Amino acid sequence: MYKGREGQWAFLLHRLSGLAILAYLMLHVFSIGSVILGEEFYMRIHHTYDLWPFRVGLIFVTAGVVYHALNGLRIIVMDFAGAGVAYQRQMWYGVMALTLLATAYTAWVNIPRILGGY
């Protein structure tokens, strides 16, 4: 039975991060569009976004966007560079390392806000 390797995980994470970005985009469009329902409604929504679950979600959104972008570049290199396929595993680990660095930085910036509640 096929156990899956880096290529399968890259594919799965790419699809999931794309769906997460789409969900975030829909939430963002609703949020910005809510201004037509009045300033009070708009401000209530944006005060809700200051709660800690949304701040934690921001960390995951950053991870999803960075991963999706860098993995997309990895796919482009594999498609257009003949030698790219030979290094796809190493490139995926590079994508994961850069995603973890960006996510760690976002968490480092946001954790004081999450814990402090400001």
N, CA, C and O atoms as a printed pandas DataFrame, in Angstrom:
     atom_number atom_name residue_name chain_id  residue_number  x_coord  y_coord  z_coord
0              1         N          MET        A               1    0.839   -1.181    0.000
1              2        CA          MET        A               1    0.000    0.000    0.000
2              3         C          MET        A               1    0.887    1.247    0.000
3              4         O          MET        A               1    1.898    1.309    0.700
4              5         N          TYR        A               2    0.491    2.225   -0.788
5              6        CA          TYR        A               2    1.259    3.461   -0.888
6              7         C          TYR        A               2    1.100    4.263    0.397
7              8         O          TYR        A               2   -0.019    4.581    0.801
8              9         N          LYS        A               3    2.205    4.585    1.030
9             10        CA          LYS        A               3    2.177    5.270    2.315
10            11         C          LYS        A               3    2.214    6.794    2.162
11            12         O          LYS        A               3    1.921    7.515    3.116
12            13         N          GLY        A               4    2.562    7.280    1.000
13            14        CA          GLY        A               4    2.637    8.726    0.804
14            15         C          GLY        A               4    4.011    9.251    1.164
15            16         O          GLY        A               4    4.624    8.834    2.147
16            17         N          ARG        A               5    4.471   10.161    0.356
17            18        CA          ARG        A               5    5.763   10.794    0.614
18            19         C          ARG        A               5    5.565   12.296    0.517
19            20         O          ARG        A               5    4.442   12.793    0.590
20            21         N          GLU        A               6    6.652   13.002    0.356
21            22        CA          GLU        A               6    6.607   14.455    0.359
22            23         C          GLU        A               6    5.706   15.020   -0.735
23            24         O          GLU        A               6    5.003   16.007   -0.515
24            25         N          GLY        A               7    5.727   14.400   -1.904
25            26        CA          GLY        A               7    4.900   14.886   -3.005
26            27         C          GLY        A               7    3.411   14.834   -2.690
27            28         O          GLY        A               7    2.666   15.755   -3.025
28            29         N          GLN        A               8    2.981   13.754   -2.045
29            30        CA          GLN        A               8    1.574   13.631   -1.685
30            31         C          GLN        A               8    1.210   14.647   -0.606
31            32         O          GLN        A               8    0.143   15.257   -0.669
32            33         N          TRP        A               9    2.084   14.834    0.381
33            34        CA          TRP        A               9    1.811   15.821    1.427
34            35         C          TRP        A               9    1.801   17.233    0.860
35            36         O          TRP        A               9    0.993   18.070    1.263
36            37         N          ALA        A              10    2.709   17.491   -0.079
37            38        CA          ALA        A              10    2.741   18.820   -0.712
38            39         C          ALA        A              10    1.434   19.083   -1.444
39            40         O          ALA        A              10    0.877   20.177   -1.352
40            41         N          PHE        A              11    0.943   18.084   -2.169
41            42        CA          PHE        A              11   -0.319   18.214   -2.902
42            43         C          PHE        A              11   -1.482   18.469   -1.945
43            44         O          PHE        A              11   -2.278   19.386   -2.149
44            45         N          LEU        A              12   -1.570   17.648   -0.900
45            46        CA          LEU        A              12   -2.670   17.774    0.057
46            47         C          LEU        A              12   -2.647   19.129    0.769
47            48         O          LEU        A              12   -3.678   19.793    0.874
48            49         N          LEU        A              13   -1.479   19.535    1.255
49            50        CA          LEU        A              13   -1.373   20.823    1.948
50            51         C          LEU        A              13   -1.636   21.999    1.012
51            52         O          LEU        A              13   -2.179   23.023    1.427
52            53         N          HIS        A              14   -1.246   21.845   -0.259
53            54        CA          HIS        A              14   -1.506   22.911   -1.227
54            55         C          HIS        A              14   -3.010   23.099   -1.430
55            56         O          HIS        A              14   -3.499   24.228   -1.478
56            57         N          ARG        A              15   -3.734   21.995   -1.549
57            58        CA          ARG        A              15   -5.194   22.075   -1.716
58            59         C          ARG        A              15   -5.866   22.633   -0.460
59            60         O          ARG        A              15   -6.740   23.494   -0.551
60            61         N          LEU        A              16   -5.460   22.146    0.700
61            62        CA          LEU        A              16   -6.064   22.618    1.945
62            63         C          LEU        A              16   -5.758   24.093    2.209
63            64         O          LEU        A              16   -6.626   24.838    2.664
64            65         N          SER        A              17   -4.535   24.508    1.925
65            66        CA          SER        A              17   -4.202   25.920    2.134
66            67         C          SER        A              17   -4.969   26.792    1.150
67            68         O          SER        A              17   -5.360   27.907    1.495
68            69         N          GLY        A              18   -5.190   26.311   -0.061
69            70        CA          GLY        A              18   -5.997   27.059   -1.027
70            71         C          GLY        A              18   -7.435   27.222   -0.559
71            72         O          GLY        A              18   -8.017   28.297   -0.708
72            73         N          LEU        A              19   -8.012   26.169    0.004
73            74        CA          LEU        A              19   -9.374   26.262    0.537
74            75         C          LEU        A              19   -9.437   27.200    1.743
75            76         O          LEU        A              19  -10.406   27.943    1.901
76            77         N          ALA        A              20   -8.416   27.167    2.585
77            78        CA          ALA        A              20   -8.380   28.059    3.745
78            79         C          ALA        A              20   -8.264   29.520    3.299
79            80         O          ALA        A              20   -8.895   30.401    3.885
80            81         N          ILE        A              21   -7.470   29.773    2.280
81            82        CA          ILE        A              21   -7.338   31.136    1.760
82            83         C          ILE        A              21   -8.666   31.595    1.169
83            84         O          ILE        A              21   -9.054   32.750    1.340
84            85         N          LEU        A              22   -9.357   30.707    0.482
85            86        CA          LEU        A              22  -10.671   31.047   -0.075
86            87         C          LEU        A              22  -11.652   31.389    1.041
87            88         O          LEU        A              22  -12.401   32.359    0.926
88            89         N          ALA        A              23  -11.659   30.612    2.114
89            90        CA          ALA        A              23  -12.551   30.897    3.251
90            91         C          ALA        A              23  -12.217   32.248    3.870
91            92         O          ALA        A              23  -13.115   33.018    4.211
92            93         N          TYR        A              24  -10.928   32.536    4.015
93            94        CA          TYR        A              24  -10.513   33.827    4.567
94            95         C          TYR        A              24  -10.940   34.969    3.642
95            96         O          TYR        A              24  -11.391   36.015    4.109
96            97         N          LEU        A              25  -10.797   34.768    2.350
97            98        CA          LEU        A              25  -11.202   35.798    1.387
98            99         C          LEU        A              25  -12.699   36.068    1.481
99           100         O          LEU        A              25  -13.127   37.222    1.446
100          101         N          MET        A              26  -13.493   35.013    1.601
101          102        CA          MET        A              26  -14.941   35.204    1.718
102          103         C          MET        A              26  -15.290   35.946    3.001
103          104         O          MET        A              26  -16.162   36.815    2.993
104          105         N          LEU        A              27  -14.624   35.618    4.099
105          106        CA          LEU        A              27  -14.838   36.332    5.361
106          107         C          LEU        A              27  -14.427   37.796    5.227
107          108         O          LEU        A              27  -15.105   38.689    5.735
108          109         N          HIS        A              28  -13.331   38.029    4.550
109          110        CA          HIS        A              28  -12.830   39.395    4.345
110          111         C          HIS        A              28  -13.803   40.212    3.492
111          112         O          HIS        A              28  -14.079   41.367    3.818
112          113         N          VAL        A              29  -14.318   39.643    2.423
113          114        CA          VAL        A              29  -15.278   40.347    1.566
114          115         C          VAL        A              29  -16.548   40.658    2.347
115          116         O          VAL        A              29  -17.089   41.758    2.235
116          117         N          PHE        A              30  -17.032   39.695    3.144
117          118        CA          PHE        A              30  -18.205   39.952    3.976
118          119         C          PHE        A              30  -17.923   41.076    4.967
119          120         O          PHE        A              30  -18.753   41.961    5.175
120          121         N          SER        A              31  -16.755   41.029    5.566
121          122        CA          SER        A              31  -16.393   42.025    6.569
122          123         C          SER        A              31  -16.353   43.427    5.981
123          124         O          SER        A              31  -16.922   44.358    6.551
124          125         N          ILE        A              32  -15.694   43.578    4.860
125          126        CA          ILE        A              32  -15.599   44.894    4.224
126          127         C          ILE        A              32  -16.962   45.313    3.672
127          128         O          ILE        A              32  -17.324   46.488    3.741
128          129         N          GLY        A              33  -17.708   44.371    3.133
129          130        CA          GLY        A              33  -19.025   44.679    2.583
130          131         C          GLY        A              33  -20.057   45.015    3.643
131          132         O          GLY        A              33  -21.096   45.598    3.333
132          133         N          SER        A              34  -19.788   44.658    4.887
133          134        CA          SER        A              34  -20.758   44.934    5.949
134          135         C          SER        A              34  -20.909   46.418    6.230
135          136         O          SER        A              34  -21.815   46.814    6.964
136          137         N          VAL        A              35  -20.058   47.231    5.673
137          138        CA          VAL        A              35  -20.171   48.681    5.884
138          139         C          VAL        A              35  -21.480   49.214    5.298
139          140         O          VAL        A              35  -21.977   50.250    5.741
140          141         N          ILE        A              36  -22.035   48.521    4.315
141          142        CA          ILE        A              36  -23.297   48.992    3.736
142          143         C          ILE        A              36  -24.474   48.767    4.686
143          144         O          ILE        A              36  -25.548   49.337    4.491
144          145         N          LEU        A              37  -24.273   47.931    5.718
145          146        CA          LEU        A              37  -25.314   47.695    6.710
146          147         C          LEU        A              37  -25.236   48.670    7.882
147          148         O          LEU        A              37  -26.017   48.578    8.829
148          149         N          GLY        A              38  -24.315   49.576    7.811
149          150        CA          GLY        A              38  -24.203   50.599    8.848
150          151         C          GLY        A              38  -22.884   50.531    9.588
151          152         O          GLY        A              38  -22.256   49.478    9.691
152          153         N          GLU        A              39  -22.482   51.678   10.097
153          154        CA          GLU        A              39  -21.200   51.774   10.796
154          155         C          GLU        A              39  -21.191   50.950   12.077
155          156         O          GLU        A              39  -20.175   50.340   12.413
156          157         N          GLU        A              40  -22.306   50.926   12.794
157          158        CA          GLU        A              40  -22.353   50.180   14.054
158          159         C          GLU        A              40  -22.147   48.688   13.817
159          160         O          GLU        A              40  -21.390   48.041   14.540
160          161         N          PHE        A              41  -22.818   48.141   12.805
161          162        CA          PHE        A              41  -22.664   46.723   12.469
162          163         C          PHE        A              41  -21.222   46.427   12.048
163          164         O          PHE        A              41  -20.634   45.427   12.458
164          165         N          TYR        A              42  -20.676   47.304   11.232
165          166        CA          TYR        A              42  -19.293   47.163   10.755
166          167         C          TYR        A              42  -18.318   47.152   11.937
167          168         O          TYR        A              42  -17.414   46.318   11.994
168          169         N          MET        A              43  -18.507   48.075   12.871
169          170        CA          MET        A              43  -17.595   48.165   14.010
170          171         C          MET        A              43  -17.757   46.971   14.959
171          172         O          MET        A              43  -16.774   46.520   15.546
172          173         N          ARG        A              44  -18.975   46.454   15.116
173          174        CA          ARG        A              44  -19.174   45.271   15.957
174          175         C          ARG        A              44  -18.419   44.071   15.390
175          176         O          ARG        A              44  -17.798   43.307   16.129
176          177         N          ILE        A              45  -18.483   43.919   14.082
177          178        CA          ILE        A              45  -17.750   42.815   13.443
178          179         C          ILE        A              45  -16.256   42.978   13.672
179          180         O          ILE        A              45  -15.575   42.012   14.016
180          181         N          HIS        A              46  -15.740   44.185   13.488
181          182        CA          HIS        A              46  -14.301   44.383   13.622
182          183         C          HIS        A              46  -13.827   44.312   15.072
183          184         O          HIS        A              46  -12.667   43.982   15.319
184          185         N          HIS        A              47  -14.686   44.609   16.019
185          186        CA          HIS        A              47  -14.324   44.388   17.420
186          187         C          HIS        A              47  -14.284   42.896   17.720
187          188         O          HIS        A              47  -13.491   42.452   18.551
188          189         N          THR        A              48  -15.122   42.130   17.060
189          190        CA          THR        A              48  -15.093   40.678   17.220
190          191         C          THR        A              48  -13.769   40.116   16.718
191          192         O          THR        A              48  -13.244   39.162   17.294
192          193         N          TYR        A              49  -13.229   40.692   15.661
193          194        CA          TYR        A              49  -11.955   40.223   15.110
194          195         C          TYR        A              49  -10.787   40.464   16.055
195          196         O          TYR        A              49   -9.716   39.890   15.858
196          197         N          ASP        A              50  -10.965   41.292   17.069
197          198        CA          ASP        A              50   -9.910   41.515   18.057
198          199         C          ASP        A              50   -9.875   40.439   19.131
199          200         O          ASP        A              50   -8.965   40.433   19.959
200          201         N          LEU        A              51  -10.839   39.536   19.140
201          202        CA          LEU        A              51  -10.837   38.450   20.120
202          203         C          LEU        A              51   -9.723   37.454   19.800
203          204         O          LEU        A              51   -9.274   37.355   18.659
204          205         N          TRP        A              52   -9.290   36.727   20.810
205          206        CA          TRP        A              52   -8.125   35.852   20.650
206          207         C          TRP        A              52   -8.293   34.753   19.606
207          208         O          TRP        A              52   -7.302   34.412   18.961
208          209         N          PRO        A              53   -9.492   34.163   19.390
209          210        CA          PRO        A              53   -9.553   33.115   18.355
210          211         C          PRO        A              53   -9.219   33.648   16.957
211          212         O          PRO        A              53   -8.633   32.939   16.139
212          213         N          PHE        A              54   -9.595   34.891   16.695
213          214        CA          PHE        A              54   -9.281   35.473   15.390
214          215         C          PHE        A              54   -7.804   35.822   15.281
215          216         O          PHE        A              54   -7.225   35.749   14.197
216          217         N          ARG        A              55   -7.196   36.199   16.390
217          218        CA          ARG        A              55   -5.751   36.477   16.377
218          219         C          ARG        A              55   -4.960   35.188   16.143
219          220         O          ARG        A              55   -3.962   35.187   15.422
220          221         N          VAL        A              56   -5.410   34.102   16.752
221          222        CA          VAL        A              56   -4.771   32.808   16.501
222          223         C          VAL        A              56   -5.002   32.412   15.042
223          224         O          VAL        A              56   -4.103   31.889   14.383
224          225         N          GLY        A              57   -6.198   32.664   14.552
225          226        CA          GLY        A              57   -6.491   32.379   13.146
226          227         C          GLY        A              57   -5.588   33.141   12.194
227          228         O          GLY        A              57   -5.247   32.639   11.123
228          229         N          LEU        A              58   -5.195   34.359   12.580
229          230        CA          LEU        A              58   -4.281   35.143   11.751
230          231         C          LEU        A              58   -2.940   34.434   11.584
231          232         O          LEU        A              58   -2.323   34.494   10.521
232          233         N          ILE        A              59   -2.504   33.773   12.629
233          234        CA          ILE        A              59   -1.249   33.012   12.543
234          235         C          ILE        A              59   -1.398   31.885   11.519
235          236         O          ILE        A              59   -0.499   31.648   10.712
236          237         N          PHE        A              60   -2.536   31.197   11.558
237          238        CA          PHE        A              60   -2.770   30.101   10.607
238          239         C          PHE        A              60   -2.979   30.616    9.181
239          240         O          PHE        A              60   -2.572   29.963    8.220
240          241         N          VAL        A              61   -3.606   31.776    9.043
241          242        CA          VAL        A              61   -3.768   32.369    7.710
242          243         C          VAL        A              61   -2.403   32.688    7.112
243          244         O          VAL        A              61   -2.158   32.435    5.933
244          245         N          THR        A              62   -1.523   33.243    7.932
245          246        CA          THR        A              62   -0.170   33.530    7.460
246          247         C          THR        A              62    0.522   32.254    7.007
247          248         O          THR        A              62    1.149   32.222    5.948
248          249         N          ALA        A              63    0.408   31.209    7.806
249          250        CA          ALA        A              63    1.029   29.932    7.431
250          251         C          ALA        A              63    0.465   29.422    6.111
251          252         O          ALA        A              63    1.216   28.961    5.252
252          253         N          GLY        A              64   -0.853   29.501    5.944
253          254        CA          GLY        A              64   -1.478   29.024    4.717
254          255         C          GLY        A              64   -1.070   29.809    3.490
255          256         O          GLY        A              64   -0.792   29.229    2.440
256          257         N          VAL        A              65   -1.032   31.128    3.616
257          258        CA          VAL        A              65   -0.677   31.970    2.470
258          259         C          VAL        A              65    0.790   31.771    2.087
259          260         O          VAL        A              65    1.115   31.638    0.907
260          261         N          VAL        A              66    1.669   31.750    3.083
261          262        CA          VAL        A              66    3.098   31.568    2.786
262          263         C          VAL        A              66    3.335   30.195    2.172
263          264         O          VAL        A              66    4.051   30.078    1.178
264          265         N          TYR        A              67    2.745   29.158    2.752
265          266        CA          TYR        A              67    2.934   27.817    2.204
266          267         C          TYR        A              67    2.402   27.736    0.773
267          268         O          TYR        A              67    3.077   27.215   -0.116
268          269         N          HIS        A              68    1.198   28.249    0.557
269          270        CA          HIS        A              68    0.580   28.157   -0.760
270          271         C          HIS        A              68    1.413   28.896   -1.812
271          272         O          HIS        A              68    1.596   28.407   -2.927
272          273         N          ALA        A              69    1.909   30.065   -1.448
273          274        CA          ALA        A              69    2.723   30.845   -2.395
274          275         C          ALA        A              69    4.050   30.147   -2.706
275          276         O          ALA        A              69    4.426   30.006   -3.870
276          277         N          LEU        A              70    4.744   29.719   -1.670
277          278        CA          LEU        A              70    6.050   29.093   -1.895
278          279         C          LEU        A              70    5.914   27.731   -2.575
279          280         O          LEU        A              70    6.733   27.382   -3.425
280          281         N          ASN        A              71    4.903   26.968   -2.213
281          282        CA          ASN        A              71    4.702   25.688   -2.877
282          283         C          ASN        A              71    4.297   25.891   -4.332
283          284         O          ASN        A              71    4.661   25.096   -5.199
284          285         N          GLY        A              72    3.545   26.952   -4.597
285          286        CA          GLY        A              72    3.220   27.281   -5.990
286          287         C          GLY        A              72    4.468   27.573   -6.803
287          288         O          GLY        A              72    4.581   27.154   -7.955
288          289         N          LEU        A              73    5.409   28.297   -6.199
289          290        CA          LEU        A              73    6.684   28.552   -6.887
290          291         C          LEU        A              73    7.460   27.251   -7.087
291          292         O          LEU        A              73    8.104   27.065   -8.119
292          293         N          ARG        A              74    7.402   26.363   -6.115
293          294        CA          ARG        A              74    8.058   25.056   -6.247
294          295         C          ARG        A              74    7.462   24.277   -7.418
295          296         O          ARG        A              74    8.187   23.634   -8.177
296          297         N          ILE        A              75    6.150   24.338   -7.557
297          298        CA          ILE        A              75    5.479   23.641   -8.656
298          299         C          ILE        A              75    5.890   24.245   -9.996
299          300         O          ILE        A              75    6.120   23.518  -10.962
300          301         N          ILE        A              76    5.983   25.567  -10.056
301          302        CA          ILE        A              76    6.416   26.227  -11.289
302          303         C          ILE        A              76    7.823   25.785  -11.658
303          304         O          ILE        A              76    8.092   25.489  -12.823
304          305         N          VAL        A              77    8.728   25.737  -10.679
305          306        CA          VAL        A              77   10.105   25.300  -10.955
306          307         C          VAL        A              77   10.102   23.862  -11.454
307          308         O          VAL        A              77   10.838   23.533  -12.385
308          309         N          MET        A              78    9.291   23.002  -10.855
309          310        CA          MET        A              78    9.246   21.612  -11.307
310          311         C          MET        A              78    8.693   21.505  -12.725
311          312         O          MET        A              78    9.136   20.657  -13.499
312          313         N          ASP        A              79    7.725   22.361  -13.071
313          314        CA          ASP        A              79    7.123   22.293  -14.401
314          315         C          ASP        A              79    8.036   22.851  -15.489
315          316         O          ASP        A              79    8.078   22.322  -16.600
316          317         N          PHE        A              80    8.761   23.915  -15.172
317          318        CA          PHE        A              80    9.506   24.613  -16.215
318          319         C          PHE        A              80   11.005   24.353  -16.196
319          320         O          PHE        A              80   11.701   24.728  -17.140
320          321         N          ALA        A              81   11.513   23.731  -15.163
321          322        CA          ALA        A              81   12.938   23.395  -15.122
322          323         C          ALA        A              81   13.047   21.874  -15.149
323          324         O          ALA        A              81   12.484   21.188  -14.296
324          325         N          GLY        A              82   13.758   21.365  -16.113
325          326        CA          GLY        A              82   13.875   19.920  -16.254
326          327         C          GLY        A              82   14.467   19.247  -15.026
327          328         O          GLY        A              82   14.081   18.130  -14.683
328          329         N          ALA        A              83   15.397   19.915  -14.364
329          330        CA          ALA        A              83   16.045   19.325  -13.196
330          331         C          ALA        A              83   15.225   19.535  -11.930
331          332         O          ALA        A              83   15.557   18.987  -10.879
332          333         N          GLY        A              84   14.159   20.322  -12.021
333          334        CA          GLY        A              84   13.372   20.633  -10.831
334          335         C          GLY        A              84   12.743   19.427  -10.177
335          336         O          GLY        A              84   12.631   19.375   -8.952
336          337         N          VAL        A              85   12.328   18.452  -10.971
337          338        CA          VAL        A              85   11.680   17.257  -10.429
338          339         C          VAL        A              85   12.658   16.452   -9.586
339          340         O          VAL        A              85   12.269   15.841   -8.591
340          341         N          ALA        A              86   13.917   16.448   -9.978
341          342        CA          ALA        A              86   14.925   15.691   -9.234
342          343         C          ALA        A              86   15.122   16.260   -7.829
343          344         O          ALA        A              86   15.540   15.539   -6.923
344          345         N          TYR        A              87   14.827   17.536   -7.644
345          346        CA          TYR        A              87   15.028   18.196   -6.353
346          347         C          TYR        A              87   13.722   18.571   -5.673
347          348         O          TYR        A              87   13.711   19.411   -4.773
348          349         N          GLN        A              88   12.618   17.958   -6.093
349          350        CA          GLN        A              88   11.325   18.357   -5.548
350          351         C          GLN        A              88   11.230   18.099   -4.052
351          352         O          GLN        A              88   10.608   18.884   -3.337
352          353         N          ARG        A              89   11.819   17.037   -3.567
353          354        CA          ARG        A              89   11.763   16.718   -2.135
354          355         C          ARG        A              89   12.528   17.769   -1.320
355          356         O          ARG        A              89   12.030   18.242   -0.298
356          357         N          GLN        A              90   13.716   18.129   -1.762
357          358        CA          GLN        A              90   14.500   19.134   -1.062
358          359         C          GLN        A              90   13.814   20.496   -1.112
359          360         O          GLN        A              90   13.832   21.240   -0.131
360          361         N          MET        A              91   13.209   20.823   -2.257
361          362        CA          MET        A              91   12.495   22.099   -2.360
362          363         C          MET        A              91   11.293   22.121   -1.424
363          364         O          MET        A              91   10.977   23.162   -0.848
364          365         N          TRP        A              92   10.614   20.972   -1.266
365          366        CA          TRP        A              92    9.462   20.942   -0.369
366          367         C          TRP        A              92    9.902   21.171    1.079
367          368         O          TRP        A              92    9.232   21.878    1.832
368          369         N          TYR        A              93   11.031   20.570    1.461
369          370        CA          TYR        A              93   11.528   20.817    2.816
370          371         C          TYR        A              93   11.924   22.283    2.985
371          372         O          TYR        A              93   11.758   22.846    4.067
372          373         N          GLY        A              94   12.444   22.901    1.934
373          374        CA          GLY        A              94   12.743   24.331    1.990
374          375         C          GLY        A              94   11.478   25.158    2.149
375          376         O          GLY        A              94   11.451   26.114    2.924
376          377         N          VAL        A              95   10.423   24.790    1.414
377          378        CA          VAL        A              95    9.127   25.475    1.539
378          379         C          VAL        A              95    8.610   25.343    2.961
379          380         O          VAL        A              95    8.124   26.317    3.536
380          381         N          MET        A              96    8.708   24.160    3.530
381          382        CA          MET        A              96    8.232   23.939    4.898
382          383         C          MET        A              96    9.044   24.745    5.908
383          384         O          MET        A              96    8.488   25.302    6.854
384          385         N          ALA        A              97   10.360   24.807    5.704
385          386        CA          ALA        A              97   11.215   25.563    6.625
386          387         C          ALA        A              97   10.875   27.052    6.578
387          388         O          ALA        A              97   10.756   27.694    7.621
388          389         N          LEU        A              98   10.719   27.600    5.375
389          390        CA          LEU        A              98   10.376   29.021    5.253
390          391         C          LEU        A              98    8.981   29.305    5.796
391          392         O          LEU        A              98    8.746   30.357    6.391
392          393         N          THR        A              99    8.059   28.375    5.595
393          394        CA          THR        A              99    6.708   28.544    6.146
394          395         C          THR        A              99    6.747   28.544    7.669
395          396         O          THR        A              99    6.080   29.357    8.310
396          397         N          LEU        A             100    7.522   27.639    8.245
397          398        CA          LEU        A             100    7.634   27.605    9.703
398          399         C          LEU        A             100    8.279   28.872   10.251
399          400         O          LEU        A             100    7.873   29.368   11.302
400          401         N          LEU        A             101    9.279   29.401    9.549
401          402        CA          LEU        A             101    9.904   30.654    9.984
402          403         C          LEU        A             101    8.911   31.813    9.949
403          404         O          LEU        A             101    8.832   32.594   10.898
404          405         N          ALA        A             102    8.161   31.923    8.870
405          406        CA          ALA        A             102    7.174   33.006    8.754
406          407         C          ALA        A             102    6.074   32.851    9.796
407          408         O          ALA        A             102    5.618   33.836   10.375
408          409         N          THR        A             103    5.652   31.625   10.029
409          410        CA          THR        A             103    4.615   31.368   11.029
410          411         C          THR        A             103    5.129   31.681   12.434
411          412         O          THR        A             103    4.406   32.255   13.247
412          413         N          ALA        A             104    6.363   31.307   12.715
413          414        CA          ALA        A             104    6.952   31.593   14.022
414          415         C          ALA        A             104    7.056   33.095   14.251
415          416         O          ALA        A             104    6.775   33.578   15.348
416          417         N          TYR        A             105    7.462   33.839   13.212
417          418        CA          TYR        A             105    7.543   35.292   13.357
418          419         C          TYR        A             105    6.158   35.894   13.607
419          420         O          TYR        A             105    6.004   36.761   14.467
420          421         N          THR        A             106    5.169   35.443   12.870
421          422        CA          THR        A             106    3.805   35.947   13.065
422          423         C          THR        A             106    3.305   35.622   14.467
423          424         O          THR        A             106    2.659   36.453   15.105
424          425         N          ALA        A             107    3.600   34.424   14.946
425          426        CA          ALA        A             107    3.202   34.053   16.304
426          427         C          ALA        A             107    3.927   34.925   17.325
427          428         O          ALA        A             107    3.321   35.365   18.302
428          429         N          TRP        A             108    5.210   35.178   17.109
429          430        CA          TRP        A             108    5.999   36.005   18.025
430          431         C          TRP        A             108    5.428   37.416   18.114
431          432         O          TRP        A             108    5.421   38.018   19.188
432          433         N          VAL        A             109    4.955   37.942   16.999
433          434        CA          VAL        A             109    4.366   39.282   16.995
434          435         C          VAL        A             109    2.975   39.279   17.632
435          436         O          VAL        A             109    2.615   40.225   18.332
436          437         N          ASN        A             110    2.197   38.230   17.397
437          438        CA          ASN        A             110    0.800   38.212   17.831
438          439         C          ASN        A             110    0.553   37.633   19.220
439          440         O          ASN        A             110   -0.464   37.954   19.834
440          441         N          ILE        A             111    1.429   36.808   19.728
441          442        CA          ILE        A             111    1.178   36.203   21.043
442          443         C          ILE        A             111    1.073   37.249   22.152
443          444         O          ILE        A             111    0.209   37.093   23.016
444          445         N          PRO        A             112    1.892   38.305   22.190
445          446        CA          PRO        A             112    1.662   39.330   23.224
446          447         C          PRO        A             112    0.281   39.972   23.104
447          448         O          PRO        A             112   -0.336   40.298   24.119
448          449         N          ARG        A             113   -0.208   40.155   21.888
449          450        CA          ARG        A             113   -1.550   40.716   21.692
450          451         C          ARG        A             113   -2.631   39.743   22.137
451          452         O          ARG        A             113   -3.657   40.143   22.688
452          453         N          ILE        A             114   -2.386   38.455   21.890
453          454        CA          ILE        A             114   -3.362   37.441   22.291
454          455         C          ILE        A             114   -3.426   37.357   23.817
455          456         O          ILE        A             114   -4.508   37.340   24.403
456          457         N          LEU        A             115   -2.269   37.304   24.444
457          458        CA          LEU        A             115   -2.234   37.168   25.906
458          459         C          LEU        A             115   -2.608   38.453   26.612
459          460         O          LEU        A             115   -3.231   38.428   27.674
460          461         N          GLY        A             116   -2.224   39.594   26.016
461          462        CA          GLY        A             116   -2.522   40.877   26.634
462          463         C          GLY        A             116   -3.920   41.378   26.355
463          464         O          GLY        A             116   -4.431   42.239   27.071
464          465         N          GLY        A             117   -4.537   40.849   25.327
465          466        CA          GLY        A             117   -5.895   41.237   24.995
466          467         C          GLY        A             117   -6.025   42.609   24.375
467          468         O          GLY        A             117   -7.096   43.213   24.430
468          469         N          TYR        A             118   -4.947   43.117   23.779
469          470        CA          TYR        A             118   -5.048   44.427   23.109
470          471         C          TYR        A             118   -4.865   44.298   21.637
471          472         O          TYR        A             118   -4.919   45.296   20.919
